[in-house]
Amino acid sequence: MDRANQGDSKGAIEELQSLESEMPGDPRIALSLGFLYQSTDQNDLAISELEKAVGLNPSWEAYYALGLLYEAKMVEGNSDSWMPKAEVAWQDFLKLAPHDHLRRATGEKHLKSLRNQGS
């Protein structure tokens, strides 16, 4: 991840992909790849890796990112298929995030907004 910290996202992604082939099923690698793809606007790849990460080891961090990514997909179009995914991601984020976490309020706002849109 040093490459990502130095601004070399492409190199960091390549390193993580190589590591993932050596250690398949490691949720930390999928989570890191998901975040890197998200930071480089490769949203479909980010969603794929983050969904893999939560399938291996659910985390509030992954659900938070998935909520944002699913909502971005809603804006691009086809909100009927992405809205339920976004709602579930925010619900799962709120289940797992510590009660005093600063992002809880953001998650609650997103969930409320989605529910209002669905009404």
Secondary structure, 3 states (H helix, E strand, C coil): CHHHHCCCHHHHHHHHHHHHHHCCCCHHHHHHHHHHHHHCCCHHHHHHHHHHHHHHCCCHHHHHHHHHHHHHHHHHCCHHHHHHHHHHHHHHHHHHCCCCCCCHHHHHHHHHHHHHHHC
